[in-house]
Amino acid sequence: MSADAAARYQPDDKVLLEAVIDDAVRPIVRKIDREGMYPEDALRRLGDAGAYRSHAVAPAHVGLLAAIADMASVSAVCMSTGFCMWCQGALVWYLAKSENQSLKQRLLDQATSGVQLGGTGLSNPMKAFSGIEPLALKGERELGGYRVTGRLPWVSNIGPDHVFASVFALPDGRRVMAMFDARDSAIKLVQSTEFIALEGTGTYTVLIKGAFVPDEHILAEDAATFVPRIRQGFVLLQFGMGLGLARGAAQAMQTHVASAANAAWLPLQPDVILERAAVLEARVAVLAQNFADPGRAAFLDVLAARLDLAELTMAAAQAAALQAGAGGYVQGSDSHRRQREALFVGIVTPSVKHITMELARG
């Protein structure tokens, strides 16, 4: 991060962030959800407001918490946009932790400011490192870089002028993490699946056919060492999505006074949701201080909290739908949208299935 970018960072200034939410996110929530509109303008404005900068400039654990808080503010209104923020934030996290100084100098400021948007591309590698599936990308060493081929399903927050990161395997078993540019003619984005939610998140299958990745685009020559150093931040940043949605559901329950009067005996009340969210946020604040620990025990602690996040998010969305009653069962209603968004917190990598497997292994 350059000195100029660091000087622009103001972690306590939320006025601009809230203005972007009100002006650029809130008015298009229905279009994002129902029409699959990608909120590109909002994402760029969020970058200008500093929403991707804190965890690259501030002391790392403090910056992580600031990034989570910003994402939560957006996700309370629209978790699709919050998810795109996570993708962008994860990309920034990889760049900030890379030892490739030329790549950082070229891309980090652009990514933190929202000038260069991009995706994380680490769903398959995270599963591969856990032994769930093989690495989807294969590479061969060439003069000045690598030639890479493979197929990545469901990479989000990408488009024709976006970048994304991923990991490829070499014939000798080594794994390399690199930055890819969707402008490369050897990279094709294919949209062939319709999801029940988050259609407006720039999610594509990525086909890579002999793309040349120069050494200047390598995030880590040894991904097996690098990924354990970034994986806690990768997961912790996701708390912005879930905490935001849970709080948004609770706030909706509090706002709808008419339906709240007849819902006083439902098992999960909005004050309980907010209390559980606060407890989980405090737990994340402790975990974030240990983000750099590459050990398995530290990662399992983060995964245990992440499991609780998924459960709270889904329970909060269901509670809001139950309180709304028939109105929440209407196609396109806010409670219907939140239920679909909340389920995504349970299946996005690391999914509940993935987490419970890791916790069972110990």
N, C-alpha and C positions, 0 to 999 in steps of 0.2 A: 504494500500500500504506500503510495507516494505521500510526501509531507503535505501537499496541497489537499489530498483527499482526507488525510487525518485531521487537518485543520477544519474541514467542513463538518466533521462528525460531531453531533450534539446529542448525546444519548438521552437527555431528559426532555427534548423538544418533541411533544406529541401533537402539537397543533397542526403541523403540515400533514402528518399521517392521517389524522382524523378528517382533514379537509379532502384528501384524496379519496378516503373511504366514502365520504358523503357525496362527492362530486363525480367520481369515476367508477366506483364499485356498486354502491347501493342502487343507482338507477338502472343498472343492467343485469342485476342478479337473475331475473326471470329469463332474459335472453341467453345468459350463460347456461342456465340449467335446462331450459326447454328447447333452445335453438342451437346449442353447442357453440355459442359465440366465444371465441378466445379473447380474453380481456387484455390484449396487448398494450393498449394505451394506458390502462390502469397499472399494469405491471411496470411499465417504463416510468410512470409518475411515482410509483412506490419506490423505485430505485432512486429517483431524484429526491425523494423525501428521506432517504437514508435507511430504508427498511432492510437493505441487504448488506449494509456496511459495518454494523456494530461488531459482529463476530470476526471481522477481519482487521479491525482497528483497535477496539478496546481490549483490555486484558481478557484473554480467551474465555474464561468462565463467565465473566461479567457480560461480555459481548454475546455469548450464547443466550443468556437469559434475556437480554434486550431484544435479540432477534426473535426469540420465542414469544415475548410479549407483543411485539409488533404483528407477528403472524396471527396471534390469538385475536387481536383487535379486528383484523380483517376476516378471519374465519368465523367470528361471531355473526358476521353479516353474510359472508359467502365463502364456504369452505373450498369450493373449486378454485377460487382466486388464492385462498390460503395455501392450497396444495401446490399451485404454481409458484408461490413465494417460497415454499419449502424446497422445490426443485432448484430454483435459482439460488437459494441460500446454501444448499448442499454443494452446488457448483462452486460458489465462493469459498466454502469451507475447504474443498479439495485444493483450490488454487492457493489459498492462504497457507496451507500446510505443506505444499510441494516445495522441494528443494531446487526446482528448476527456476532459477531467478529470471532468465530471459522470458519464459512463459508468463511468469507473474507480472513482470514489467509491462508485457504486451497486453495481457487480458484482465488482470485483477481489477484495475480501476474501472474498466469498461463494464465488467460484470457487477461490481458493487453499485455502480451508478445506474444500472438498467439499460445502458447503451447497447450492451451485448447480452441478449437473453439466451438461456440454455437450460438443458436438463441434466439430470444426475446420471442416468444410464447404469446404475449400480445394482439394480434388482437381481439380474442374473448372476453377477459376480458375488453378491452377498450370499445367495443361495448356494453357489458353487463352493465358496469357502466353508459352508456348513455341510457340504456333501449331499445336498438335496438334488442338484442337477449339475451337469458338466458346464464348463465355460462355453458360451455360445460363439465366441470369436477366436479365430486362430491367426497367428501371425508368423511371418518369416523375416529374418534379418536381411536387410539390404544396405547398400552403401548410403549412409546418412539417415537411416530410419528403418521402418518396418512396412511390410506389405500385409494388409489385414483383410480377412474375409469372414463373413458369418451373418447371422440374423439375430437381432435383438427384438423380442416382442415387447410392446407396450412401454416405450420410452416417452416420458411426458415433458411438457413445457419445451417442445421443440417445433421448429418450422423451417422453411427453406433457407433462412439466413441465421439460424441458431447454431449453437455448439452443444456438445454433450460429452461426457466422460464415460469411459468404460475400461474393462480389463480384457486383455487377450492372452492366450496361452502360446508359448513357443514350443517347437518340437522337443526341446530338451526338458520340458516341464516347467520352466520358469514362466512367471506371469508378469505382465507389464501393464501399467495403467496409463492411459493416454487421453488426450483431448481430441475429439473429432469435430470436423466442420461440415454441417449439412450442405454447404455450398459445393462440396466436392462432387464431381460428376459420377464418382464411383459409389456414392451413397444415395440411396433412394428411400423416401418416406412413403409408407403405404398405410392408408386408413381403411381397415376392412372389418372392424368390429364395432358394434353399437353397444355401449355400456348403459347400465340402468341409471347412472349418475356420472358427474364429472366429465361430460362430453366436451365441455369447453376448455379443456386443459391442454390442448395441443399434444394429444397422445397418439403415437404412431408405432407401427412395426418398422424397424430400421433394417434395411438390406444393405450390406456392405460387400462389394465385389471387387476385391483387389485394390482397396484404397491405400494410398501411400501416406504413412504417418511419419513426418520428419522427427528427428531427435528433439527439435525445438518444441514439439507438442507433447513430449513425454512428461507426465506428472510424476511417475515413479518407475524406475527401472526394475525395482523389486516390489511388486504389489503385495506379495505375501507379508512383507514387513510394513508397508505403508497403510494398507487397509485396517489392520488392528489399531493404528494410531488415529484414524479418522472415524472409525465406526461408532464410537460413543457419541460424537457430535452429530453424525448422520442421523442417529436414532433420537437423540435429545431434541433436535430441532423439530421433530414431528409433534412434539407436545404442543406446539403452537396451534396446530390444526385441531387436535382433540379438545384441548382446554377451551379454545375459542368456541367451538361448536357447542360444547356442553354449557358454557355460560350463555351463549346466544339462546339456547333452548330454555334455560332457566329464566332468562329475562323475558322471553316471550310468554312464559307461563305467568310471570308476575304482571305483565302488561295486560293480559286478557282477563280483566277482573270478573267479567260475567261468567266465564267458564271456570274460573278459579273458585268461585263460591261453592260450586257443586263438586269440586274435586279435592276438597280439604282432607278427604280420607284416603286418597290414593297413596300407595306405599312410598313413592319418591316425590317429595315436594321440592320446589325450587330452592328453598334455603338449604336443604340437604345437599342438593347438587352443587351449589356454590361453595358450601363448606368442604365437600369432598374435593372439589377442584382446587381450593386453597391449600388443602393438606398435600395434594399431589404436587402442586407448584412448589411448595416448601421442600418436598422430597427431591424434586428436580434441581433446586438450588444447591442442595448438598451434593448430588451426583455430578453436577457440572464442574465442581471444583476438582474432580478426579478424572476429567475428560481425557487426559493424555495417557492414562494407564492402559497399556495394550494387553494386560492380563485378562484371562477368561473370567475370573471371579468378578472383576469390576464390570465387565460387559454383561454378565448375568444379572447383576444388580440393576443395570439400566433396563435390561429386557423385562425384568419382573415389574418394574414401574411402568414400562410401556404396555404390558398386558393389562395392568390396572387402568391405564388411560383408555384403551380400547373398550373395556367393560363399562367405564363411566360414560364415555361418549355415546355408546349405543343405548345404554340405560336412560340417559338424559333425553335423547331424541325420542325414545319410546314414551317416556313420561309426558313430554310435551304433546305427542300425538294423542295419548290417552286423555289428557285434559281437554284438548281441542275437540274430541269426540268426532261426530260425523263431519265437521268442518275440516278436520285434519285428514280425512279419508278422501278428500277431493283431489283429483289429479292437478298437480301444479301448486298445491298449497305449500306454505312455508314448512309446516310440520312434516308433510310428505317429503319435501326436498331434504330436510335435515335427517330424516330416517335413512334415506338412500346415501347421503353423504357420510353419515355415521358408520354405516356398514363398511365403507371404504377404509376407515381407520382400522377395522378388524382384518382387512385382507391385504393392505399395502405392505410391501416388504419393510421390516419383518412382520409377517402376518401373525395372527393369533396361533395358527397351526404351526408356523415356523418357531415362534417363541416357546410354545409349550413343549415342542420337541427338544429345543436347546436346554430348557430348564429341567426336563426329565433326564437329560444326559448328565447334567451337573458339571 
